[in-house]
């Protein structure tokens, strides 16, 4: 049996955030707990949402103490403030880090037995749905606004842990490209490659099936054609990337990912490496590693990436073409091509063990080991 979970409602395209006021009042909600980060506050991005709330006379409390790789402490601090504030729903304005923090807060408020945060690790279907979450993405990459996953960093053990819970999905998503227009080029590139990783890993994961395939192939197509123009702040490119990353999220949230994400997560925990950068660097290498276990799917990926003549290619040719198309896109948008500036050789054992223990690893199409993951890391330094 397959299960598919999506938002109750989603709004798309320019001006989507205006619907926040309507949804708040329709649902009988009173006071918003606005999760965001300091940079979004500083540069006036969050203000666009606060203006919508103020114009509708909706009370709010802002919580912005959220790191790029959110920690257990960030969640606990937010939880404490939420309880003190009298808020009855959350509005997450930001990228994946902000939305992941909001999900953890929303879940714990309704499921206090998980107040330690750590017990949420893995596929834990909590008893009660999270407090209503309205998600407003400011990056086109994580698709956290439509997924049942979130990732928190355990600083004490220098590890990230993945939480998978159908009760944490935001009830409403407001996918407004205007909220993404201030992203600098490298952030646009890295989050866009994160979205491509979601689409490709979701397409080849062990849990993939026809319904998820539909979303992932379309997402690959949209991202491949629109990411370079989005990096140049072209409005159409921004709009397309906002959609493409969301479509990818609709798929992978329901079928899982693979070891690109497993290998990226420890880099974020140990070195605070931006998640999208880590995924983008690792993706082509892991695609080569997984290729023998993907049937004809790389032909579809190559075609969706814009490669011509795939119908006349041999299996070896279209697999190579798919990997090269991904690598070329990464180079085009300015992503580094190795981990030399990030990974210390003495850390590879710890990184490999962490990656193998990661919740995304079992979905990889090729069964792996700590030793094989170590070789993949080594090939990139």
KOLSEPA-342278 format. One record per residue (C-alpha): residue in three letters; y negated, x negated, z negated. Coordinates in pm, 1 decimal, m for minus. Each point is the difference from the previous one (the first is absolute). Layout:
+-----+----------+----------+----------+
!  aa !    north !     east !       up !
+-----+----------+----------+----------+
! ALA !        Y !        X !        Z !
...
+-----+----------+----------+----------+
END
This chain:
+-----+----------+----------+----------+
!  aa !    north !     east !       up !
+-----+----------+----------+----------+
! UNK !      0.0 !      0.0 !      0.0 !
! UNK !   m348.1 !   m124.0 !     90.1 !
! UNK !   m316.1 !     88.5 !   m188.9 !
! UNK !   m356.3 !    m15.3 !    130.2 !
! UNK !   m303.6 !     20.0 !   m230.4 !
! UNK !   m361.7 !     18.3 !    117.4 !
! UNK !   m336.9 !    102.1 !   m148.0 !
! UNK !    m63.3 !    368.9 !    m53.6 !
! UNK !   m314.6 !    m37.8 !    209.9 !
! UNK !   m177.0 !   m276.7 !    190.7 !
! UNK !   m341.5 !    m16.4 !    165.7 !
! UNK !    m73.1 !   m240.9 !    283.3 !
! UNK !   m286.9 !   m151.2 !    200.9 !
! UNK !   m369.5 !    m45.8 !    m72.5 !
! UNK !   m133.0 !    214.1 !   m282.4 !
! UNK !    340.9 !     68.9 !   m155.6 !
! UNK !   m126.9 !    m86.6 !   m348.9 !
! UNK !   m226.6 !    305.8 !      2.3 !
! UNK !    312.4 !    208.8 !    m62.3 !
! UNK !     40.2 !   m157.6 !   m346.0 !
! UNK !   m239.8 !    254.7 !   m148.3 !
! UNK !    179.7 !    293.4 !    160.6 !
! UNK !    342.8 !   m118.3 !   m112.4 !
! UNK !   m127.9 !    m60.0 !   m354.3 !
! UNK !   m136.7 !    351.0 !    m35.4 !
! UNK !    289.0 !    171.4 !    179.9 !
! UNK !    245.0 !   m162.0 !   m240.0 !
! UNK !   m207.5 !     88.7 !   m305.3 !
! UNK !    m57.6 !   m361.2 !    m98.0 !
! UNK !   m301.2 !    m95.6 !   m209.3 !
! UNK !    m52.1 !   m372.5 !    m56.3 !
! UNK !    104.0 !   m289.7 !    224.0 !
! UNK !    125.6 !   m335.2 !   m124.2 !
! UNK !   m117.3 !   m225.3 !    282.8 !
! UNK !    213.7 !   m312.4 !     31.3 !
! UNK !   m159.4 !   m273.0 !    212.2 !
! UNK !    m82.0 !   m370.2 !    m17.2 !
! UNK !   m313.4 !   m198.9 !    m72.1 !
! UNK !    m59.8 !   m114.5 !    356.6 !
! UNK !     14.2 !    353.8 !    137.3 !
! UNK !   m250.0 !    105.4 !   m265.0 !
! UNK !   m224.1 !   m297.3 !     71.2 !
! UNK !    m14.8 !     58.7 !    375.5 !
! UNK !    m55.0 !    374.9 !    m22.6 !
! UNK !    335.1 !    111.1 !    141.3 !
! UNK !    103.1 !    196.6 !   m307.6 !
! UNK !   m347.4 !    155.7 !    m11.0 !
! UNK !     86.0 !    202.8 !    312.0 !
! UNK !    261.8 !    185.9 !   m203.2 !
! UNK !   m214.6 !     20.2 !   m313.7 !
! UNK !   m274.5 !    160.0 !    212.0 !
! UNK !    245.5 !    269.1 !    112.0 !
! UNK !     90.0 !     70.5 !   m362.5 !
! UNK !   m360.7 !      5.6 !   m115.9 !
! UNK !   m112.8 !    231.0 !    279.8 !
! UNK !    273.2 !    243.8 !   m105.7 !
! UNK !    m91.2 !    m35.0 !   m372.3 !
! UNK !    342.0 !   m142.0 !    m80.8 !
! UNK !     14.8 !   m223.5 !   m308.0 !
! UNK !    167.9 !   m339.4 !     22.9 !
! UNK !     89.1 !   m317.8 !   m187.9 !
! UNK !     21.9 !   m332.6 !    185.1 !
! UNK !    269.8 !   m258.2 !    m75.3 !
! UNK !    m34.5 !   m322.6 !    198.9 !
! UNK !    185.9 !   m268.4 !   m198.3 !
! UNK !    274.9 !    m41.2 !    258.9 !
! UNK !    116.8 !   m333.5 !    142.1 !
! UNK !    104.6 !    m61.6 !    360.7 !
! UNK !    357.9 !    m19.5 !   m129.3 !
! UNK !    m22.0 !    260.1 !   m279.9 !
! UNK !    153.8 !    m86.8 !   m333.9 !
! UNK !    167.6 !    184.6 !   m283.8 !
! UNK !   m321.3 !    m54.1 !   m196.9 !
! UNK !   m209.8 !    162.9 !    274.8 !
! UNK !    222.7 !    306.1 !    m20.0 !
! UNK !    m12.1 !     16.1 !   m379.7 !
! UNK !   m378.5 !    m41.3 !     m6.5 !
! UNK !    m39.3 !    278.1 !    254.7 !
! UNK !    241.7 !    223.2 !   m186.9 !
! UNK !   m197.0 !    m39.9 !   m322.0 !
! UNK !   m329.8 !     83.6 !    169.2 !
! UNK !    151.4 !    299.3 !    181.1 !
! UNK !    117.2 !    149.5 !   m328.0 !
! UNK !   m340.7 !    m55.3 !   m160.8 !
! UNK !   m198.4 !    134.2 !    295.7 !
! UNK !    115.6 !    361.6 !     11.8 !
! UNK !     82.2 !    m33.6 !    370.3 !
! UNK !    265.7 !    222.3 !    154.0 !
! UNK !     65.5 !   m171.5 !    334.3 !
! UNK !    m30.2 !   m340.0 !    168.4 !
! UNK !   m193.6 !   m104.3 !    309.1 !
! UNK !    120.5 !   m338.9 !    123.1 !
! UNK !   m261.3 !   m168.9 !    219.2 !
! UNK !    125.5 !   m331.9 !    130.2 !
! UNK !    291.2 !   m185.7 !    150.3 !
! UNK !    357.6 !    m12.9 !   m118.9 !
! UNK !    m85.8 !   m169.2 !   m328.7 !
! UNK !   m228.8 !    281.5 !   m108.2 !
! UNK !    237.8 !    272.5 !    112.7 !
! UNK !    298.5 !   m169.9 !   m164.1 !
! UNK !   m190.2 !    m14.4 !   m328.2 !
! UNK !    m95.1 !    367.1 !     28.9 !
! UNK !    362.9 !     95.1 !     66.9 !
! UNK !    120.2 !   m182.6 !   m310.3 !
! UNK !   m270.5 !    160.5 !   m214.1 !
! UNK !     72.0 !    345.8 !    138.8 !
! UNK !    372.8 !    m34.1 !    m60.5 !
! UNK !    m31.5 !   m127.0 !   m357.7 !
! UNK !   m246.4 !    272.5 !   m101.2 !
! UNK !    266.2 !    259.9 !     82.7 !
! UNK !    297.0 !   m218.8 !   m102.8 !
! UNK !   m110.8 !   m181.5 !   m318.0 !
! UNK !    349.0 !   m136.4 !    m60.0 !
! UNK !    m90.5 !   m258.6 !    267.1 !
! UNK !   m312.2 !   m121.6 !   m178.6 !
! UNK !    129.3 !   m357.3 !      9.5 !
! UNK !    m43.1 !     11.0 !    382.7 !
! UNK !    291.3 !   m242.6 !     45.8 !
! UNK !    257.8 !    279.7 !    m31.1 !
! UNK !   m132.8 !    150.3 !    325.6 !
! UNK !    154.4 !   m281.3 !    203.3 !
! UNK !    243.5 !     93.0 !    273.7 !
! UNK !     97.4 !    341.8 !    126.4 !
! UNK !    m92.4 !    200.3 !   m307.4 !
! UNK !    m43.0 !    371.3 !     61.0 !
! UNK !   m212.0 !    100.8 !   m297.2 !
! UNK !     26.1 !    343.8 !   m159.3 !
! UNK !   m348.0 !    123.7 !     86.0 !
! UNK !   m237.3 !    m30.2 !    292.3 !
! UNK !   m295.9 !   m229.4 !    m42.3 !
! UNK !   m345.0 !    131.6 !    m77.0 !
! UNK !   m150.8 !    114.7 !    330.8 !
! UNK !   m109.2 !   m301.9 !    202.9 !
! UNK !   m252.0 !     14.0 !    284.9 !
! UNK !     34.1 !   m318.2 !    207.2 !
! UNK !   m284.7 !   m146.6 !    204.7 !
! UNK !    111.2 !   m320.1 !    177.3 !
! UNK !   m264.3 !   m263.3 !     72.6 !
! UNK !    239.3 !   m229.8 !    187.7 !
! UNK !    223.5 !     77.4 !    296.5 !
! UNK !    323.2 !   m153.2 !   m115.1 !
! UNK !    186.5 !     98.8 !   m313.8 !
! UNK !     30.8 !    374.2 !     69.7 !
! UNK !     32.2 !     42.9 !   m377.5 !
! UNK !   m170.6 !    335.9 !     43.9 !
! UNK !    319.8 !    141.7 !    155.9 !
! UNK !    276.7 !   m198.9 !   m168.0 !
! UNK !    219.3 !     48.6 !   m305.4 !
! UNK !    m14.5 !   m372.7 !    m79.5 !
! UNK !   m228.4 !   m215.5 !   m208.4 !
! UNK !      5.0 !   m363.1 !   m109.2 !
! UNK !   m118.5 !   m141.4 !   m332.2 !
! UNK !    m14.9 !   m363.2 !   m115.5 !
! UNK !    163.5 !   m109.4 !   m324.0 !
! UNK !   m225.1 !   m296.0 !    m78.9 !
! UNK !    215.3 !   m114.0 !   m292.5 !
! UNK !    300.0 !    m59.7 !    227.5 !
! UNK !   m204.9 !    m82.1 !    313.2 !
! UNK !    171.2 !    267.0 !    206.0 !
! UNK !    m81.3 !    316.5 !    186.9 !
! UNK !    215.4 !    305.5 !    m49.8 !
! UNK !     36.1 !    288.8 !    242.5 !
! UNK !      5.5 !    358.7 !   m123.3 !
! UNK !    140.1 !    279.9 !    216.3 !
! UNK !    m56.5 !    353.8 !   m123.6 !
! UNK !    m50.8 !    322.0 !    201.6 !
! UNK !   m218.3 !    130.2 !   m282.8 !
! UNK !   m274.6 !   m258.5 !     59.0 !
! UNK !   m107.1 !     93.6 !    353.5 !
! UNK !   m366.4 !    105.5 !     23.7 !
! UNK !    m31.9 !    373.8 !     50.9 !
! UNK !   m285.9 !    m44.7 !    246.7 !
! UNK !    m94.4 !   m292.4 !    224.0 !
! UNK !   m344.0 !    m40.5 !    155.5 !
! UNK !     41.7 !   m250.8 !    283.8 !
! UNK !   m358.4 !    m58.6 !    103.8 !
! UNK !    m69.7 !   m301.3 !    227.1 !
! UNK !   m361.1 !     m1.4 !   m122.1 !
! UNK !    135.4 !   m121.1 !   m334.9 !
! UNK !    151.8 !   m301.5 !    179.3 !
! UNK !   m300.2 !   m105.8 !    207.8 !
! UNK !   m121.1 !   m263.7 !   m246.5 !
! UNK !    330.1 !   m192.2 !     m7.3 !
! UNK !    m54.5 !   m364.5 !     99.8 !
! UNK !    196.0 !   m130.8 !    297.5 !
! UNK !    270.6 !   m186.3 !   m194.7 !
! UNK !     65.1 !    293.8 !   m229.9 !
! UNK !     25.2 !    226.0 !    304.9 !
! UNK !    244.4 !   m244.1 !    157.9 !
! UNK !    218.3 !    m49.0 !   m306.4 !
! UNK !     23.2 !    367.1 !    m93.6 !
! UNK !     64.8 !     87.2 !    363.1 !
! UNK !    288.3 !   m246.7 !     16.1 !
! UNK !    127.6 !    148.8 !   m325.8 !
! UNK !      9.5 !    338.0 !    176.6 !
! UNK !    186.3 !   m154.2 !    294.3 !
! UNK !    250.2 !   m151.5 !   m243.1 !
! UNK !     56.7 !    342.8 !   m152.5 !
! UNK !     64.7 !    148.0 !    342.4 !
! UNK !    236.3 !   m274.4 !    118.4 !
! UNK !    193.6 !    m34.9 !   m325.7 !
! UNK !     20.5 !    378.4 !    m29.5 !
! UNK !    138.0 !     22.4 !    354.5 !
! UNK !    282.1 !   m250.5 !    m58.7 !
! UNK !     79.6 !     68.1 !   m366.3 !
! UNK !    349.5 !    118.8 !    m89.8 !
! UNK !   m137.2 !    341.2 !    m98.1 !
! UNK !   m174.0 !     67.7 !    332.8 !
! UNK !     86.2 !    316.1 !    193.8 !
! UNK !   m141.1 !    199.9 !    289.3 !
! UNK !   m280.2 !    173.2 !   m189.9 !
! UNK !   m129.3 !   m325.5 !   m152.2 !
! UNK !     47.4 !   m182.7 !    332.8 !
! UNK !   m243.8 !    239.2 !    163.7 !
! UNK !   m275.1 !    m91.3 !   m246.4 !
! UNK !     65.8 !   m373.1 !      6.0 !
! UNK !      3.2 !    m44.5 !    376.7 !
! UNK !   m322.6 !    194.9 !     38.7 !
! UNK !   m158.4 !   m201.2 !   m280.6 !
! UNK !     95.6 !   m330.4 !    167.2 !
! UNK !   m155.2 !    120.6 !    324.4 !
! UNK !   m326.1 !    110.4 !   m163.8 !
! UNK !    m36.9 !   m314.0 !   m212.9 !
! UNK !     80.3 !   m243.5 !    282.1 !
! UNK !   m266.3 !    147.4 !    227.4 !
! UNK !   m271.9 !     59.5 !   m260.1 !
! UNK !     10.4 !   m282.5 !   m256.2 !
! UNK !   m197.2 !   m256.9 !    205.9 !
! UNK !   m281.9 !    246.2 !     68.1 !
! UNK !      0.9 !    114.3 !   m363.6 !
! UNK !    m46.5 !   m365.6 !   m101.6 !
! UNK !   m314.0 !      4.9 !    215.3 !
! UNK !   m113.5 !    313.0 !   m187.3 !
! UNK !     32.8 !    225.4 !    305.3 !
! UNK !    m18.8 !    363.2 !   m124.5 !
! UNK !    290.8 !    115.0 !    220.0 !
! UNK !    210.7 !   m292.3 !   m120.0 !
! UNK !    m80.1 !     89.8 !   m361.5 !
! UNK !     92.0 !    362.9 !     59.1 !
! UNK !    327.2 !    m90.1 !    169.8 !
! UNK !     98.0 !   m248.0 !   m271.5 !
! UNK !    m69.3 !    259.8 !   m268.8 !
! UNK !    247.7 !    226.9 !    175.7 !
! UNK !    254.4 !   m267.0 !     91.1 !
! UNK !     39.5 !   m131.9 !   m352.7 !
! UNK !     34.0 !    355.2 !   m133.4 !
! UNK !    271.5 !     84.1 !    254.1 !
! UNK !    188.2 !   m316.4 !   m101.3 !
! UNK !    m22.6 !    110.1 !   m361.2 !
! UNK !    143.4 !    340.8 !     80.4 !
! UNK !    310.9 !   m179.4 !    120.7 !
! UNK !     68.9 !   m298.7 !   m222.9 !
! UNK !    m69.9 !    186.4 !   m324.1 !
! UNK !    308.1 !    207.5 !     72.9 !
! UNK !    242.4 !   m266.0 !    127.1 !
! UNK !    m94.0 !   m332.7 !   m158.8 !
! UNK !    m92.9 !   m347.9 !    121.0 !
! UNK !    161.4 !   m345.1 !      1.8 !
! UNK !    m29.9 !   m362.8 !    m98.6 !
! UNK !   m341.5 !    m64.1 !    153.7 !
! UNK !   m134.6 !    203.6 !   m289.2 !
! UNK !    252.8 !   m150.4 !   m241.2 !
! UNK !   m128.0 !   m346.5 !     85.9 !
! UNK !   m366.1 !     99.9 !     m1.2 !
! UNK !      3.2 !    159.6 !   m345.3 !
! UNK !     73.2 !   m322.6 !   m196.0 !
! UNK !   m278.8 !   m178.9 !    187.9 !
! UNK !   m244.2 !    258.6 !   m127.7 !
! UNK !    132.5 !    m25.0 !   m353.8 !
! UNK !     12.8 !   m380.8 !    m20.4 !
! UNK !   m295.3 !   m105.5 !    214.4 !
! UNK !   m201.7 !    323.4 !     27.0 !
! UNK !     46.2 !    m17.1 !    377.6 !
! UNK !   m141.8 !    307.9 !    178.2 !
! UNK !    296.0 !    222.1 !     84.5 !
! UNK !    m93.7 !     52.8 !    363.9 !
! UNK !    m38.3 !   m373.4 !     64.0 !
! UNK !    340.2 !    m70.4 !   m153.4 !
! UNK !    169.5 !    270.3 !    206.6 !
! UNK !   m170.0 !   m110.2 !    321.2 !
! UNK !    108.2 !   m362.3 !    m38.4 !
! UNK !    359.8 !     84.6 !    m89.7 !
! UNK !     59.4 !    284.3 !    249.2 !
! UNK !     80.3 !   m193.2 !    323.3 !
! UNK !    236.2 !   m239.4 !   m179.9 !
! UNK !    193.3 !    282.5 !   m166.2 !
! UNK !      9.0 !    193.1 !    328.7 !
! UNK !    178.7 !   m299.2 !    155.5 !
! UNK !    237.3 !    m12.1 !   m296.2 !
! UNK !     78.6 !    372.9 !     21.2 !
! UNK !     24.1 !     23.8 !    380.1 !
! UNK !    382.8 !    m18.7 !     31.7 !
! UNK !     30.6 !    305.7 !   m228.5 !
! UNK !   m242.1 !    233.4 !    176.9 !
! UNK !    190.1 !    124.6 !    304.9 !
! UNK !   m244.0 !     96.0 !    276.0 !
! UNK !   m291.0 !     75.2 !   m232.7 !
! UNK !   m195.9 !   m312.7 !     92.6 !
! UNK !    m22.5 !    130.9 !    356.3 !
! UNK !   m180.2 !    306.4 !   m138.9 !
! UNK !   m222.7 !   m218.5 !   m217.6 !
! UNK !    m92.0 !   m224.9 !    293.1 !
! UNK !    m82.7 !    303.2 !    215.6 !
! UNK !   m212.7 !    154.2 !   m278.2 !
! UNK !   m180.8 !   m333.5 !    m37.8 !
! UNK !   m101.8 !     24.5 !    365.8 !
! UNK !    255.1 !   m236.7 !    154.8 !
! UNK !     69.4 !     87.6 !    365.3 !
! UNK !    337.9 !     m2.5 !    173.0 !
! UNK !    214.9 !     35.8 !   m309.6 !
! UNK !    244.8 !    223.4 !    188.3 !
! UNK !    103.1 !   m300.6 !    213.6 !
! UNK !     31.0 !   m248.7 !   m285.3 !
! UNK !    320.2 !   m130.7 !   m154.2 !
! UNK !     54.6 !     53.3 !   m372.0 !
! UNK !   m105.6 !   m357.7 !    m72.1 !
! UNK !   m313.3 !     41.9 !    212.7 !
! UNK !   m124.7 !    323.1 !   m154.5 !
! UNK !     68.7 !   m120.9 !   m352.0 !
! UNK !   m201.2 !   m313.3 !     68.5 !
! UNK !   m272.1 !    209.2 !    167.2 !
! UNK !    m31.5 !    226.6 !   m305.3 !
! UNK !    m38.1 !   m294.4 !   m237.8 !
! UNK !   m249.3 !   m176.8 !    226.7 !
! UNK !   m207.8 !    315.9 !     42.4 !
! UNK !    m31.0 !     29.4 !   m377.0 !
! UNK !    m79.0 !   m370.5 !    m37.5 !
! UNK !   m262.1 !     14.4 !    276.3 !
! UNK !   m172.8 !    299.4 !   m159.7 !
! UNK !     m7.4 !   m186.0 !   m330.5 !
! UNK !   m158.7 !   m304.0 !    167.9 !
! UNK !   m248.3 !    220.5 !    186.2 !
! UNK !   m134.2 !    149.6 !   m322.8 !
! UNK !    m19.1 !   m334.8 !   m178.3 !
! UNK !    296.4 !      2.3 !   m238.9 !
! UNK !    130.5 !   m341.5 !   m119.9 !
! UNK !    339.5 !    m83.5 !    147.8 !
! UNK !    171.5 !   m165.6 !   m295.9 !
! UNK !     12.1 !    m11.8 !   m379.6 !
! UNK !    m94.9 !   m369.0 !    m35.8 !
! UNK !   m326.7 !     79.2 !   m174.3 !
! UNK !    167.9 !    249.8 !   m235.0 !
! UNK !    353.4 !    m94.6 !   m104.4 !
! UNK !     94.2 !   m298.7 !   m216.5 !
! UNK !    345.4 !   m135.1 !     78.7 !
! UNK !     97.3 !    m11.7 !   m367.3 !
! UNK !    m56.5 !    376.2 !    m21.8 !
! UNK !    241.3 !     96.4 !    279.7 !
! UNK !    295.2 !     58.8 !   m234.0 !
! UNK !   m204.4 !    239.9 !   m215.7 !
! UNK !   m148.8 !    171.0 !    305.5 !
! UNK !    340.8 !     45.1 !    162.8 !
! UNK !    159.9 !    141.7 !   m312.7 !
! UNK !   m292.6 !    238.8 !    m43.2 !
! UNK !     18.4 !    109.6 !    363.0 !
! UNK !    373.8 !     63.1 !    m23.1 !
! UNK !    m52.5 !    214.0 !   m312.0 !
! UNK !   m278.3 !    199.1 !    168.6 !
! UNK !     56.8 !    371.5 !     60.0 !
! UNK !    m73.0 !    m32.9 !    373.9 !
! UNK !    278.2 !   m252.2 !     64.8 !
! UNK !    298.2 !    241.5 !     20.1 !
! UNK !   m160.7 !    180.7 !    295.8 !
! UNK !     m2.5 !   m311.4 !    216.5 !
! UNK !    223.4 !     42.8 !    308.7 !
! UNK !    162.5 !   m336.9 !    m61.8 !
! UNK !    167.9 !    m63.5 !   m332.6 !
! UNK !   m143.7 !   m314.7 !   m151.8 !
! UNK !     20.9 !   m233.8 !   m298.5 !
! UNK !   m227.1 !   m204.1 !   m222.4 !
! UNK !     95.5 !   m309.8 !    198.5 !
! UNK !    m84.0 !    155.0 !    337.8 !
! UNK !   m334.0 !    130.7 !   m127.6 !
! UNK !    m76.9 !   m350.9 !   m126.3 !
! UNK !     62.0 !   m137.2 !    350.7 !
! UNK !   m241.1 !    257.6 !    142.2 !
! UNK !   m271.7 !   m108.5 !   m242.5 !
! UNK !     72.1 !   m366.0 !     78.3 !
! UNK !    m35.2 !     62.5 !    374.6 !
! UNK !   m356.2 !    117.9 !    m60.5 !
! UNK !   m130.3 !   m295.2 !   m200.5 !
+-----+----------+----------+----------+
END
